[in-house]
Amino acid sequence: MYFFGLGRNSKLSIAEISSVLEREKIKAEVAEKSAEVLLLNTDKELDVEVLIGELGGTVKLGKVYAIFDANLSELDANFLIRLIGEADKKVFFGISVYELGESTPRLNEVILLSKRLAMEVKKVLSRRGVSSRWVTSKDRILSSVVVKKNKLLTQGAEIVLLVKKDKVYIGKTLVVQEFEEYGKRDYGRPRRNILSGMMPPKLAKIMINLAQAPKDATILDPFCGSGTVLQEGVLLGYNMVGSDESEQAVEAAKENLTWLAEDSGLKVECLRPKTQNLKPKTHQVFQSDVKKLSERLEKNSVDAIVTEPYLGPIKIRGFEVEQVVQELSQLYIQAFKEFKKILKKDGKVVIIFPAYQSKNKIIYLPILDEIKKIGFKIENLLPKNFQTSERNSLIYSRPGQKVLREVSRFVSYPHRPTP
């Protein structure tokens, strides 16, 4: 059994985990879930080092080693010490407490118990002549930054208590997300356009994984901007193709990809493709209006499309929403008509639509029926038994945002479905 410490948007994190495991043909059964953590039983051992690098929405990944009853009467310091293991020098350890389910009654009791156990661990280790440090934070869950910077993965351990009403799972963190690398790719690249509403690299990686494309696939971002989706796709090993109507955006994407190649040692070619089948293992960027994509790319030459088109004005007043929705709806419908021409059979589109927060409701683009007529079917992003919206989409947003990101996945029919 593995536990996945989920990112800020837990549903998107779960959708990504499910998509990646399905793509890799790993059978997984949900054991427990909450907004903080997902527990999975898998049919084979997971390569956690590889998996944490591939997942954008998972903060921690570890194994569950034991299950205790709710009062934890049998859990003692010696059990935790065996999980922590030995270290050549000083031992560093920490304990995080996760909640499985809403308002678990015994959560506060377990938190207090974890502190008493931590003090007992220090005493037992001291009697054995072992120096130790108990790493704490103001929160009951240690962040990935705290875990990594305090050597918990290399000179000790982070013990994880996963608390449910009638039981407590005991686990140990094996890997954490490379937060420094994400920050570097976000803030360290040479070209950033804050005014255009940049997509976070983690979200870009999540969307690529939602496409479930095999690793030899060609993925297109037809609204590539400064190249966030392209860079994450390159690092995941895909053949990436980007286009944008803006010449400035294309040049920014090329510059960022060149920087990425120099920084990571990857071979990245930024070429203007001719009207021919895409060559394998190249990463291309060119200028094009989305309505003319089929003039630049061959029919059935793209495995998947992952993109965030123009979402409209960042600041929008209430009376402007209707007009913006109408204009963007036309842009997106025209884009899907081009997508249909260049996608392979059963090719997928993972795309962000703008959604607008208006008082007590969310206003969506009313284009799903039109997209269906073009020859696409919308797919549920979440595994079975997980609740999603009527539109089978997921919302990604930050507090106070007026323009929300609606993440959707479509699959292309071989033929247009009968209305």
C-alpha positions as CSV (number, residue, x, y, z in Angstrom):
1,M,0.0,0.0,0.0
2,Y,1.3,3.4,-1.0
3,F,0.3,6.9,0.2
4,F,0.3,10.0,-2.1
5,G,0.5,13.4,-0.4
6,L,-1.7,15.5,-2.6
7,G,-1.1,19.0,-3.9
8,R,-3.4,22.0,-3.3
9,N,-6.0,20.8,-5.8
10,S,-6.5,17.2,-4.6
11,K,-9.0,16.1,-7.3
12,L,-6.6,17.1,-10.1
13,S,-3.8,15.3,-8.2
14,I,-5.9,12.1,-8.0
15,A,-6.9,12.4,-11.6
16,E,-3.2,12.6,-12.6
17,I,-2.2,9.7,-10.5
18,S,-5.0,7.6,-11.9
19,S,-4.1,8.6,-15.5
20,V,-0.4,7.8,-15.1
21,L,-0.9,4.4,-13.4
22,E,-3.4,3.5,-16.1
23,R,-1.0,4.6,-18.8
24,E,1.7,2.4,-17.3
25,K,-0.7,-0.5,-17.0
26,I,-0.4,-0.6,-13.2
27,K,-3.6,-1.8,-11.5
28,A,-4.4,0.2,-8.4
29,E,-7.3,0.1,-6.0
30,V,-8.2,3.0,-3.8
31,A,-8.0,2.0,-0.1
32,E,-8.6,5.5,1.4
33,K,-8.8,9.0,0.2
34,S,-9.2,12.6,1.5
35,A,-8.4,16.1,0.4
36,E,-4.9,15.6,1.9
37,V,-3.8,12.1,0.9
38,L,-4.6,9.1,-1.3
39,L,-3.9,5.5,-0.3
40,L,-3.6,2.9,-3.1
41,N,-3.1,-0.8,-3.2
42,T,-1.2,-1.7,-6.3
43,D,-0.5,-5.0,-8.1
44,K,3.2,-4.3,-8.3
45,E,6.0,-2.4,-6.6
46,L,6.2,1.3,-7.7
47,D,9.4,3.0,-8.7
48,V,8.8,5.9,-6.5
49,E,11.9,7.8,-7.6
50,V,10.7,7.8,-11.2
51,L,7.0,8.4,-10.3
52,I,7.5,11.4,-8.1
53,G,9.5,13.0,-10.9
54,E,6.6,12.4,-13.4
55,L,3.8,13.6,-11.2
56,G,3.1,17.3,-11.0
57,G,0.4,17.2,-8.3
58,T,1.9,14.8,-5.8
59,V,4.0,16.4,-3.0
60,K,5.1,13.2,-1.2
61,L,5.1,9.5,-1.9
62,G,5.6,6.7,0.6
63,K,4.6,3.3,1.8
64,V,2.2,2.1,4.5
65,Y,3.8,-0.4,6.9
66,A,1.2,-1.1,9.5
67,I,-2.4,-0.5,10.5
68,F,-3.4,0.1,14.1
69,D,-6.8,0.5,15.8
70,A,-7.9,4.0,16.6
71,N,-6.6,4.2,20.1
72,L,-3.0,3.3,19.0
73,S,-2.5,1.3,22.2
74,E,0.0,-1.0,20.6
75,L,2.1,1.7,19.0
76,D,5.3,2.5,20.8
77,A,8.6,4.3,20.3
78,N,10.5,1.1,19.4
79,F,8.2,0.5,16.4
80,L,8.8,4.1,15.2
81,I,12.6,3.7,15.7
82,R,12.5,0.5,13.5
83,L,10.8,2.6,10.8
84,I,13.3,5.4,11.1
85,G,16.2,3.1,10.8
86,E,19.9,3.7,11.6
87,A,22.0,6.6,10.5
88,D,25.8,7.0,10.5
89,K,25.6,10.3,12.2
90,K,22.9,12.2,14.0
91,V,19.3,10.9,13.4
92,F,16.7,13.4,12.1
93,F,13.0,12.4,12.3
94,G,9.6,14.1,12.0
95,I,6.0,13.0,12.3
96,S,3.2,14.2,10.1
97,V,-0.5,13.6,10.8
98,Y,-2.9,13.3,7.9
99,E,-6.7,13.2,8.1
100,L,-8.6,10.5,6.2
101,G,-12.1,11.7,6.0
102,E,-13.8,14.9,7.1
103,S,-13.5,16.0,10.7
104,T,-12.0,12.8,12.1
105,P,-13.0,12.9,15.8
106,R,-9.7,11.6,17.1
107,L,-7.4,13.7,15.0
108,N,-6.3,16.0,17.9
109,E,-5.8,13.1,20.2
110,V,-3.5,11.5,17.6
111,I,-1.6,14.7,17.2
112,L,-0.9,14.9,21.0
113,L,0.0,11.2,21.0
114,S,2.5,11.7,18.1
115,K,4.2,14.4,20.2
116,R,4.5,12.1,23.2
117,L,5.8,9.3,21.0
118,A,8.4,11.7,19.4
119,M,9.7,12.6,22.9
120,E,9.9,8.9,23.8
121,V,11.8,8.2,20.6
122,K,14.4,10.8,21.5
123,K,14.7,9.3,25.0
124,V,15.1,5.7,23.8
125,L,17.7,6.8,21.2
126,S,19.6,8.8,23.8
127,R,19.8,5.7,26.1
128,R,21.3,3.8,23.2
129,G,23.9,6.6,22.7
130,V,22.3,7.9,19.5
131,S,22.0,11.6,19.0
132,S,18.7,12.7,17.4
133,R,16.7,15.7,16.4
134,W,12.9,15.8,16.3
135,V,11.9,18.1,13.3
136,T,8.7,20.0,13.8
137,S,6.7,22.8,12.2
138,K,3.6,24.8,13.1
139,D,1.5,22.6,10.9
140,R,0.5,18.9,11.6
141,I,1.9,18.0,8.1
142,L,5.5,18.7,7.4
143,S,6.0,20.3,4.0
144,S,8.2,18.7,1.4
145,V,10.6,21.6,1.9
146,V,11.0,20.8,5.6
147,V,11.3,17.1,4.9
148,K,14.1,17.6,2.4
149,K,16.1,20.4,4.0
150,N,16.1,18.8,7.4
151,K,17.7,15.5,6.0
152,L,14.7,13.3,6.9
153,L,15.1,11.3,3.7
154,T,18.8,10.8,4.0
155,Q,19.6,10.7,7.8
156,G,16.4,9.5,9.4
157,A,12.7,9.5,8.3
158,E,9.4,11.2,8.2
159,I,6.8,9.0,9.9
160,V,3.3,9.5,8.6
161,L,0.2,8.8,10.7
162,L,-2.9,8.6,8.5
163,V,-5.9,8.9,10.8
164,K,-9.4,7.5,10.1
165,K,-12.3,7.2,12.5
166,D,-11.7,3.5,13.3
167,K,-8.0,3.0,12.4
168,V,-4.6,4.7,11.9
169,Y,-2.3,3.8,9.1
170,I,1.4,4.1,9.8
171,G,3.7,5.0,6.9
172,K,7.1,6.3,5.9
173,T,7.8,9.0,3.3
174,L,10.2,7.6,0.6
175,V,10.4,10.6,-1.8
176,V,9.3,14.2,-2.0
177,Q,8.7,16.5,-5.0
178,E,11.6,18.5,-6.3
179,F,10.3,21.9,-5.4
180,E,13.5,23.7,-6.2
181,E,13.5,22.4,-9.8
182,Y,9.9,23.6,-10.3
183,G,10.8,27.0,-9.0
184,K,13.8,27.2,-11.3
185,R,11.7,26.3,-14.4
186,D,9.1,28.8,-13.4
187,Y,11.0,31.8,-12.1
188,G,14.5,31.1,-13.5
189,R,13.8,30.9,-17.2
190,P,14.8,33.9,-19.3
191,R,11.4,34.8,-20.7
192,R,8.3,35.1,-18.5
193,N,5.1,37.0,-19.4
194,I,3.2,37.6,-16.2
195,L,0.5,39.8,-17.9
196,S,-0.6,36.9,-20.1
197,G,-1.5,34.7,-17.1
198,M,1.2,32.1,-17.1
199,M,0.4,28.5,-16.4
200,P,2.3,27.0,-13.4
201,P,4.7,24.2,-14.5
202,K,3.1,21.7,-12.1
203,L,-0.3,22.3,-13.8
204,A,1.3,21.9,-17.2
205,K,2.8,18.5,-16.2
206,I,-0.6,17.4,-14.7
207,M,-2.3,18.2,-18.0
208,I,0.3,16.3,-20.0
209,N,-0.2,13.3,-17.8
210,L,-4.0,13.5,-18.2
211,A,-3.5,13.0,-21.9
212,Q,-2.2,9.5,-21.2
213,A,0.0,9.5,-24.3
214,P,2.7,6.8,-24.7
215,K,6.2,8.1,-24.3
216,D,7.0,8.0,-28.0
217,A,4.0,10.2,-28.7
218,T,3.9,13.7,-30.3
219,I,2.1,16.3,-28.3
220,L,1.0,19.7,-29.6
221,D,0.4,22.9,-27.8
222,P,-1.2,25.3,-30.3
223,F,-1.3,28.2,-27.8
224,C,2.2,27.6,-26.5
225,G,2.9,31.1,-25.2
226,S,6.3,31.1,-23.5
227,G,6.5,27.3,-23.6
228,T,5.5,26.0,-20.2
229,V,3.7,22.9,-21.6
230,L,6.5,22.4,-24.1
231,Q,9.3,22.4,-21.4
232,E,7.4,20.0,-19.1
233,G,6.7,17.7,-22.0
234,V,10.3,17.7,-23.1
235,L,11.4,16.7,-19.6
236,L,8.8,13.9,-19.6
237,G,10.4,12.6,-22.8
238,Y,7.7,13.5,-25.3
239,N,8.1,14.9,-28.9
240,M,6.7,18.3,-28.4
241,V,5.4,20.7,-31.0
242,G,4.3,24.2,-30.2
243,S,2.7,27.0,-32.1
244,D,1.3,30.4,-31.3
245,E,-0.3,33.3,-33.3
246,S,2.2,35.7,-31.6
247,E,5.7,35.9,-33.0
248,Q,6.9,37.3,-29.7
249,A,5.5,34.3,-27.9
250,V,7.2,31.9,-30.3
251,E,10.5,33.6,-29.8
252,A,10.0,33.4,-26.0
253,A,9.2,29.7,-26.2
254,K,12.3,29.0,-28.3
255,E,14.5,31.0,-26.0
256,N,13.1,29.1,-22.9
257,L,13.6,25.8,-24.6
258,T,17.1,26.6,-25.5
259,W,17.8,27.6,-21.9
260,L,16.2,24.4,-20.7
261,A,18.4,22.3,-23.1
262,E,21.6,24.0,-21.8
263,D,20.5,23.8,-18.2
264,S,19.4,20.1,-18.3
265,G,21.6,18.7,-21.1
266,L,18.7,17.8,-23.2
267,K,18.8,18.1,-27.0
268,V,16.1,20.5,-28.0
269,E,15.6,21.6,-31.7
270,C,13.4,24.6,-32.3
271,L,12.5,24.3,-36.0
272,R,9.8,25.6,-38.3
273,P,8.1,22.5,-39.6
274,K,7.2,22.1,-43.2
275,T,4.0,20.4,-44.4
276,Q,5.2,16.9,-43.7
277,N,4.9,14.2,-41.1
278,L,6.5,15.1,-37.8
279,K,10.0,13.7,-37.3
280,P,10.4,11.7,-34.1
281,K,12.3,13.1,-31.2
282,T,12.3,16.7,-32.2
283,H,10.8,19.6,-30.4
284,Q,9.5,22.2,-32.8
285,V,8.0,25.7,-32.4
286,F,6.4,27.8,-35.1
287,Q,4.1,30.7,-35.6
288,S,0.6,30.0,-36.8
289,D,-3.0,31.0,-36.3
290,V,-4.8,28.1,-34.6
291,K,-7.4,28.3,-37.4
292,K,-4.7,27.4,-40.0
293,L,-3.1,24.5,-38.1
294,S,-4.1,21.9,-40.7
295,E,-2.2,23.9,-43.3
296,R,1.0,23.4,-41.4
297,L,0.6,19.9,-39.9
298,E,-0.3,16.7,-41.7
299,K,-3.6,15.0,-41.1
300,N,-3.5,12.5,-38.3
301,S,0.0,13.5,-37.3
302,V,-0.5,14.4,-33.6
303,D,-1.2,12.0,-30.8
304,A,-2.5,14.5,-28.2
305,I,-3.1,18.2,-27.7
306,V,-2.4,19.8,-24.4
307,T,-3.0,23.5,-24.2
308,E,-4.3,26.6,-22.4
309,P,-5.8,29.0,-25.0
310,Y,-6.4,32.7,-24.4
311,L,-8.7,32.9,-21.4
312,G,-9.8,36.5,-21.9
313,P,-9.0,39.6,-19.9
314,I,-7.5,38.9,-16.5
315,K,-9.7,41.6,-14.9
316,I,-13.3,41.4,-16.2
317,R,-16.4,43.3,-15.0
318,G,-19.7,41.6,-14.7
319,F,-21.4,43.2,-17.7
320,E,-18.5,42.1,-19.9
321,V,-18.7,38.4,-19.2
322,E,-21.4,37.6,-21.7
323,Q,-19.6,39.2,-24.6
324,V,-16.2,37.6,-23.6
325,V,-17.9,34.2,-23.3
326,Q,-19.4,34.5,-26.8
327,E,-16.1,35.6,-28.4
328,L,-14.0,32.9,-26.7
329,S,-16.6,30.2,-27.5
330,Q,-16.1,30.9,-31.2
331,L,-12.3,30.8,-30.9
332,Y,-12.4,27.5,-29.1
333,I,-14.9,25.9,-31.5
334,Q,-12.7,26.9,-34.5
335,A,-9.7,25.4,-32.7
336,F,-11.5,22.1,-32.2
337,K,-12.4,21.9,-35.9
338,E,-8.6,22.1,-36.6
339,F,-7.8,19.7,-33.8
340,K,-10.1,17.1,-35.5
341,K,-8.1,17.3,-38.7
342,I,-4.6,16.8,-37.3
343,L,-5.3,14.4,-34.4
344,K,-4.8,10.6,-34.8
345,K,-7.6,8.2,-34.2
346,D,-8.6,8.3,-30.5
347,G,-6.3,11.3,-29.9
348,K,-7.0,13.2,-26.8
349,V,-7.3,16.9,-26.1
350,V,-6.5,18.2,-22.6
351,I,-7.5,21.8,-22.5
352,I,-8.3,24.7,-20.2
353,F,-11.5,26.7,-20.6
354,P,-12.1,29.9,-18.8
355,A,-14.9,29.9,-16.2
356,Y,-16.2,33.0,-14.5
357,Q,-17.1,33.3,-10.8
358,S,-20.3,35.3,-10.6
359,K,-21.9,35.7,-7.2
360,N,-23.2,32.2,-6.3
361,K,-22.6,30.4,-9.6
362,I,-19.9,29.7,-12.2
363,I,-20.4,30.7,-15.8
364,Y,-18.9,28.2,-18.2
365,L,-18.4,28.3,-22.0
366,P,-21.6,26.8,-23.5
367,I,-19.7,24.8,-26.2
368,L,-19.8,21.1,-25.2
369,D,-22.6,20.3,-27.6
370,E,-20.8,22.0,-30.5
371,I,-17.5,20.1,-29.7
372,K,-19.5,16.8,-29.6
373,K,-20.8,17.6,-33.1
374,I,-17.3,18.2,-34.4
375,G,-16.4,14.6,-33.3
376,F,-15.3,14.6,-29.7
377,K,-16.4,13.0,-26.5
378,I,-15.7,14.5,-23.1
379,E,-14.1,12.0,-20.6
380,N,-14.4,11.9,-16.9
381,L,-11.0,12.9,-15.4
382,L,-11.5,11.1,-12.1
383,P,-11.6,7.3,-11.4
384,K,-14.9,5.5,-10.9
385,N,-16.7,6.3,-7.6
386,F,-15.2,9.8,-7.5
387,Q,-17.6,12.7,-7.8
388,T,-17.0,15.3,-10.5
389,S,-19.0,18.1,-12.1
390,E,-21.8,17.6,-14.6
391,R,-19.3,18.7,-17.3
392,N,-16.8,16.0,-16.2
393,S,-14.3,18.7,-15.7
394,L,-12.2,20.0,-12.8
395,I,-11.6,23.5,-11.6
396,Y,-8.1,24.8,-10.9
397,S,-8.1,28.2,-9.2
398,R,-6.6,30.3,-6.4
399,P,-8.5,32.1,-3.7
400,G,-10.1,35.3,-5.0
401,Q,-9.7,34.6,-8.7
402,K,-12.5,35.8,-10.9
403,V,-11.4,33.9,-14.0
404,L,-11.1,30.2,-13.1
405,R,-9.4,27.4,-15.1
406,E,-11.7,24.6,-16.1
407,V,-9.6,21.5,-17.0
408,S,-11.3,19.1,-19.5
409,R,-10.3,16.1,-21.5
410,F,-11.8,15.1,-24.8
411,V,-11.2,12.1,-27.1
412,S,-11.6,12.2,-30.9
413,Y,-14.0,9.7,-32.5
414,P,-12.8,7.9,-35.6
415,H,-16.0,9.3,-37.2
416,R,-18.3,12.0,-36.1
417,P,-20.9,10.6,-33.8
418,T,-24.6,10.7,-34.8
419,P,-26.3,13.7,-33.0
